């Protein structure tokens, strides 16, 4: 069993989108027994999975006490547990970090998002201090625009952060990804070329994540 959490205090970074796609990829491509734990108040990832034709298990768990108590119990029943954390760095996020094996922070290449990611990394470091090293911390660039200076500068800045592993794969912003939630689908379900390109990016990202563990 492995507990992988996606956290960030800022909404719109692709946290829930990544969580759903990761869960789907593990279930369909890797054929693993996987559960998504939705700890976000908006419950967008659980609603997304609920609308899919393919039945992928999920559970809504949101209070700090429930997260601390239920995550390790649920993890015993699955190969992988993916936790979609809340859009905040409140006590619920701390509870998740006290249980996660790997904490992943999606970061958009903007000044505000980079500062937000820095706060998330600080919280991860606090959990590592208490737990003696866990969880492992990783970040990746999300919703980046190809060929922009902002993307290159953000990547260079993140690469200089010694406390975390910067994943090489960048998820680029595409309308195909934005369309998936409303259609209760993933990029693997859409026939367009941009969707296929995004599917390749996600697959590279998820293989990187598993390699970190």
N, C-alpha and C positions, 0 to 999 in steps of 0.2 A: 504494500500500500504506500502511496505517495500523496502528500497533501500539497497542492500547488495553488497559491493565492495570487490574484491580480488585485493590486491596490493602487489608489491614487485619490487625493482629496479633491481633484478637479474633474468635473464632468466633461464629457465630450472628447476624452482622450482615446477612446476606443477600447476601454476596459471591458465592458459587457460584450461588445462585439467580438473581442478576442476570446473571452471566456466561452461564449457559445460556439464559436468556430473550433476552438481547441477541444471542447467536449465532443462535438460532432466528429472531428477528425479522429480522436482516440477511439470513439465507438465504431465508426464505419471503416476507417482505413487501417487502424491498428488492431481492431477487434478486441478491445479491452473493455473490461467491466468498469464503467465510469459513472460518477454521480456529480452533478453540478449543484453546489450549495449557493443559493442566492441570498446574499447578506445586504444587498442594496435596497434602500427604502422604496425606490421606484419599481422594483421587481421586474425590470425589463427583460432580463435574461430568462427567468422562469416563464414569463408570458410568451417569450419567443419560442422556447422549447415546447411549451404547451400547444402552440399552433402548428407545429411540424407534423407531417404525416408519419415520419419515423419516430417511434416512441423512445425518447432518451430520458432516463430518470433525473429528477431534480428534487430539491427540497429547499423551502424557504426557512432560513434560520437567521434571526436578526438581532436579538438582544445579546449583549456581551456574555452574560451567564450561560445562555443557551449555546452560543458558539463555542465557549470553552468546554462545555459538557458534551455537546453532541458531535462535534467534528471528529474527535478521536474514536468515538463509538461507530460513527458512520464509515470512517476510513477503513475499519476492520472488514467491512462488507464489500469493498471495491478495490480494484487494482489502482485506480487513480481517483482522487477527489479534487475537483476544481472549484475554488471558492471565488465568487465574484464579490469583491469587497465593496463597502459603501463608498459613496463619493464624499468622504471626509476622513480625517485622521483622529476620530473620536475613539471612545473606549471599545467599540465593536471592532475597529481595525486592530487595536492593540490585542484584543482577544484572539483574532485570527492569526496574528503574528506569533503568538505564544503557542500555536498549534501547527503552523505551516512548516514544511520542509524547504520550500522554495517560495520566495516572494518576488513577483514580477511587477515592474512599474512601467506601464506604457507612457511614453512622453511625446507630446507634440513639439515640433521645433519652433517654439516661441519663447520669449523671455519669461512670460507669466508661467508657462508650463514647466520650464526648466527650474524655476524657483519652487514651484509646487512639488516637483520630483525631488528636489533637495530636501524638502520637509519630510517627504515619505521615506527617503533613505535614512534620514536622521532617526525616524521612528523605528525603522528596521534595525539600525545599529543599537538602539536601546534594548530591543528584544534580544538581539544577539548577545549583548552584555549580560542580561539576566539568564539566558538559556545556555550560555557557554559556546556560542557560535552559530546556532540556528536562529532563523532560517537563512539559507543562502540567498543573496540578493542579486537580481538581474534587472537591467533596464533595456528597452528597445525603442527606437524611433517609430512613432505611429502617425498616420495621417500626414505624412511628409509629401511635399510636392517635388517631383523630379527636376533636377537641373537648377535648383535654387541655392543661392548663397546661404540662406537661412538654414537650410537642411545641413549643408556641409559644416557650418559653424557650430550647430547644435551637436552634431555627431562628434566633432573634434573636442568640444567641451565635455561631453559625457565620457569620452574615452580617457579623460584625465582624472576621472573620479575613482580613486583607488579602492573605495569600499565596496564597489559593485562590479559585476561583470556586464559589460556592454555587449549585447548580442549583435552580430554582424548584419543580420537580416533587417531590412527596413520595410515597413508596410506603408506603401504609397497611397495617397488619397485617390479614391476612384468612386464614381457614382454607383458602380456595381456593388461595392461594399455597402454604401448607404442604402441601397434598395433592398438589401437582404432582410432586414428586420421587419419592414412592412409587409413583406411577402412570406414571412415565417419560413425563410429559406437560408441557405448558405451560398457562398460563391461557387461551391461545387455543384449546386443545383441550377445555376443560371448558364445559358448557352453562349453568352457573348464572349468576345475575345478579351475585353478588360476583366471579366470575371475569371477567366482562365488564368490570366496573368496574376491576379490577386490570389487565386488558389495556389499557384506555385510559390508565391511569397509566403503565404501562411504555412504551407508544408515545410518550407525551409526553416521558418521561425520555430515551428513546433519540434522539429528534429533537433534544433539547437537547444531548445529548452530541456528536452529529455537528456541531451548530452551533458548538460550542466550538473545534473543530479548524480 
